[in-house]
Amino acid sequence: MVLENEEEAFEPAGVVATSDGDAVVETWPLVGRFLAAKLVKLEYMRQVMAFVWKPVKGVQVTELQSNIFMFVFFHASDMHYVIDEGPWSFKNCMLVCRSVKDGVLPVNVPLDSVDMWVQLHDLPFGYTSEAILEHIGNYLGTYVKGDDRFTGAPWLNFYRIRVSMPVHRPIKHQMKLLKRDKMWCWVSFKYERLHGFCFFCSMMGHTYKFYLKAKEVGVLVEQYPFGADLRAGTRRGPRAIGEN
């Protein structure tokens, strides 16, 4: 038996209106999840994030599924602030969020990467072009953009790039760079706003205190491969050479 009316299509036209005839309020939604195994309490999280973000027109937070939340903003600047200034955290659990495009089901938005500013330390002179920075960004994850505040400076004590970091892979602490003289050097990474991550396996989303493999090894925390030095100690930005 075929239900012929299921083949009929509907295409909205004109201005969408509410039941009382008023135009629908324009919104800017984000969907996100926290890298946490523990339960996130909606009411408390809503209060904390609203206090931190201070949206000029407020934010509406609802839980779509377990640990999948919708953040609806009523001014574009509020949404852009959350996206551009992140990553954010709640109780040291990083928030992975993305904007919801028109026509997309919020629960189908992929939440497998988080945009972060990464500091590149020990880059040698002559190896700081945008092409090289982009290559390093793609080595870490997916390059988004560079910090253009110091464009034209001959060399900086460190460089900043925005990278979409996959949350299912360990974060890297350095990269081997082959120079034109065939000598090798190491480029070190520090991550701004790096919240809970494991000193044993360098995965985001848990700490060594709750990681079984770290407990089974039976070595001191100081002997773990990674540590707090992966966190950037400053967000002021790099200094141009010769700057006081």
C-alpha positions as CSV (number, residue, x, y, z in Angstrom):
1,M,0.0,0.0,0.0
2,V,1.5,3.4,-1.0
3,L,0.6,6.6,0.8
4,E,0.5,9.0,-2.1
5,N,0.1,12.1,0.1
6,E,3.6,11.5,1.5
7,E,5.1,12.5,-1.8
8,E,3.6,16.0,-1.6
9,A,6.1,18.7,-0.8
10,F,5.8,22.0,1.1
11,E,7.9,25.0,0.3
12,P,7.5,28.0,2.7
13,A,7.3,31.4,1.1
14,G,7.3,34.9,2.2
15,V,7.9,36.1,5.8
16,V,7.5,33.5,8.5
17,A,5.1,34.6,11.1
18,T,3.9,33.5,14.6
19,S,0.4,32.6,15.4
20,D,-0.5,36.1,16.4
21,G,0.8,37.6,13.1
22,D,4.1,39.0,14.5
23,A,7.3,38.3,12.6
24,V,9.6,35.7,14.2
25,V,12.4,37.1,16.3
26,E,15.8,36.6,14.6
27,T,18.1,34.3,16.5
28,W,21.7,33.0,16.3
29,P,21.9,29.4,17.6
30,L,24.8,27.3,18.7
31,V,24.8,23.7,19.6
32,G,27.5,22.2,21.9
33,R,28.6,19.5,24.2
34,F,31.0,19.4,27.1
35,L,34.0,17.0,27.1
36,A,33.0,15.4,30.3
37,A,32.0,11.9,31.4
38,K,30.0,13.3,34.3
39,L,26.5,14.7,34.2
40,V,26.2,18.5,33.4
41,K,23.4,20.1,35.4
42,L,21.5,22.4,33.0
43,E,20.3,25.0,35.4
44,Y,23.7,25.6,37.1
45,M,25.5,25.5,33.7
46,R,23.1,28.0,32.2
47,Q,23.7,30.5,35.0
48,V,27.5,30.1,34.9
49,M,27.8,30.5,31.1
50,A,25.4,33.4,31.0
51,F,27.5,35.1,33.7
52,V,30.7,34.5,31.8
53,W,29.5,35.5,28.4
54,K,27.3,38.4,29.5
55,P,25.2,38.5,26.3
56,V,23.7,41.9,25.6
57,K,20.3,40.4,24.7
58,G,20.5,37.2,26.8
59,V,20.9,33.6,25.9
60,Q,18.4,30.7,26.0
61,V,19.8,27.3,26.9
62,T,18.0,24.0,26.4
63,E,19.2,20.3,26.5
64,L,18.5,18.5,23.3
65,Q,19.9,15.2,24.3
66,S,22.2,14.0,27.1
67,N,25.1,16.5,27.1
68,I,23.9,18.1,23.9
69,F,22.8,21.7,24.4
70,M,21.3,24.4,22.3
71,F,22.5,28.0,23.0
72,V,20.2,30.5,21.4
73,F,21.4,34.1,21.2
74,F,19.4,37.1,20.2
75,H,22.2,39.3,18.9
76,A,24.8,38.3,16.3
77,S,27.7,39.9,18.3
78,D,26.9,37.6,21.3
79,M,27.2,34.4,19.1
80,H,30.4,35.7,17.4
81,Y,31.9,36.5,20.8
82,V,31.4,32.9,22.0
83,I,32.8,31.4,18.9
84,D,35.8,33.8,18.5
85,E,36.9,34.0,22.1
86,G,36.7,30.3,23.0
87,P,37.2,27.6,23.9
88,W,35.1,27.9,27.1
89,S,34.7,25.5,29.9
90,F,32.3,24.6,32.7
91,K,33.9,22.9,35.8
92,N,37.1,22.5,33.8
93,C,35.2,20.6,31.0
94,M,35.8,22.1,27.6
95,L,32.8,23.2,25.5
96,V,32.8,22.1,21.9
97,C,30.3,24.2,20.0
98,R,29.3,25.1,16.4
99,S,26.8,27.4,14.9
100,V,23.6,25.9,13.5
101,K,23.1,26.7,9.8
102,D,19.7,27.3,8.3
103,G,17.9,24.1,7.4
104,V,20.2,21.8,9.5
105,L,19.0,19.7,12.4
106,P,20.9,20.8,15.5
107,V,21.5,17.2,16.6
108,N,23.2,16.5,13.3
109,V,25.9,19.3,13.7
110,P,29.3,17.6,14.1
111,L,30.9,18.3,17.4
112,D,34.2,16.7,16.9
113,S,36.6,19.7,16.9
114,V,37.2,22.8,18.9
115,D,38.8,26.1,17.7
116,M,41.8,27.1,19.8
117,W,44.7,29.6,19.6
118,V,48.0,27.8,19.5
119,Q,51.3,29.4,20.2
120,L,54.2,28.3,18.0
121,H,57.5,28.6,19.9
122,D,61.1,28.3,18.6
123,L,60.3,29.0,15.0
124,P,63.6,29.9,13.3
125,F,64.1,33.1,11.4
126,G,62.9,32.7,7.7
127,Y,60.3,30.0,8.6
128,T,57.4,32.2,9.6
129,S,55.6,32.7,6.3
130,E,51.8,32.3,6.2
131,A,52.3,29.1,4.1
132,I,54.5,27.5,6.8
133,L,52.1,28.6,9.6
134,E,49.2,27.1,7.7
135,H,51.1,23.9,7.2
136,I,51.8,23.7,10.9
137,G,48.1,24.4,11.6
138,N,47.1,21.5,9.4
139,Y,49.6,19.3,11.2
140,L,47.8,20.0,14.4
141,G,44.3,19.9,13.0
142,T,42.7,22.2,10.5
143,Y,44.2,25.7,10.1
144,V,41.6,28.5,10.5
145,K,43.6,31.7,10.5
146,G,46.7,33.5,11.8
147,D,47.1,36.4,14.2
148,D,47.5,39.4,11.9
149,R,48.2,42.0,14.7
150,F,51.9,41.8,14.0
151,T,51.9,41.5,10.2
152,G,55.2,42.8,8.8
153,A,57.3,42.2,11.9
154,P,60.6,40.5,10.9
155,W,60.4,37.9,13.7
156,L,58.4,37.3,16.9
157,N,59.2,35.4,20.1
158,F,56.2,33.2,19.3
159,Y,53.5,33.1,16.6
160,R,49.8,32.4,17.1
161,I,47.4,30.5,14.8
162,R,43.8,29.5,15.2
163,V,43.4,25.8,14.7
164,S,40.3,23.6,14.6
165,M,41.6,20.8,16.9
166,P,40.1,17.3,16.6
167,V,38.9,16.2,20.1
168,H,39.3,12.5,19.3
169,R,43.1,12.8,18.9
170,P,45.8,13.6,21.4
171,I,47.2,17.1,21.2
172,K,50.8,17.5,20.1
173,H,53.6,19.2,22.0
174,Q,56.1,19.7,19.2
175,M,56.9,19.2,15.6
176,K,60.2,18.3,13.8
177,L,61.0,20.9,11.1
178,L,63.6,20.3,8.4
179,K,65.4,23.5,7.5
180,R,66.9,24.4,4.1
181,D,70.4,23.5,5.3
182,K,69.1,20.0,6.0
183,M,69.3,20.5,9.7
184,W,66.4,19.6,12.0
185,C,64.9,21.7,14.7
186,W,61.9,21.4,17.0
187,V,58.9,23.7,17.1
188,S,57.0,23.7,20.4
189,F,53.3,24.3,21.0
190,K,51.4,25.9,23.8
191,Y,47.6,26.1,23.8
192,E,45.6,29.0,25.0
193,R,42.5,28.3,27.1
194,L,43.4,24.6,27.3
195,H,41.1,23.2,29.9
196,G,41.0,19.7,31.3
197,F,43.4,17.3,29.5
198,C,45.4,14.3,30.5
199,F,49.1,14.6,31.3
200,F,49.5,10.9,30.5
201,C,48.0,10.6,27.0
202,S,47.4,14.3,26.1
203,M,43.8,13.7,25.3
204,M,41.3,16.5,26.0
205,G,38.2,15.6,28.0
206,H,39.7,13.8,31.0
207,T,42.6,14.1,33.5
208,Y,45.2,11.6,34.6
209,K,43.5,11.3,38.0
210,F,40.6,9.5,36.3
211,Y,42.5,7.6,33.6
212,L,42.9,3.9,34.3
213,K,46.1,3.4,32.2
214,A,47.8,6.2,34.1
215,K,47.0,4.5,37.4
216,E,48.2,1.1,36.2
217,V,51.6,2.3,35.1
218,G,52.5,3.3,38.6
219,V,54.9,6.1,37.9
220,L,55.0,9.6,39.4
221,V,53.0,12.4,37.7
222,E,56.3,14.2,37.1
223,Q,57.3,11.3,34.9
224,Y,54.3,11.5,32.6
225,P,55.0,12.5,29.0
226,F,53.0,15.8,29.2
227,G,52.3,18.4,31.7
228,A,50.9,21.9,32.5
229,D,53.6,23.5,30.3
230,L,51.3,22.7,27.3
231,R,49.1,25.5,28.6
232,A,50.0,29.0,27.4
233,G,50.8,31.2,30.3
234,T,49.7,34.4,28.6
235,R,47.1,35.7,26.1
236,R,48.8,39.1,25.6
237,G,50.3,38.0,22.3
238,P,53.8,37.8,21.1
239,R,56.4,40.5,21.2
240,A,58.1,41.8,18.0
241,I,61.8,41.6,18.1
242,G,63.4,44.7,19.8
243,E,60.1,45.5,21.6
244,N,60.5,46.4,25.3
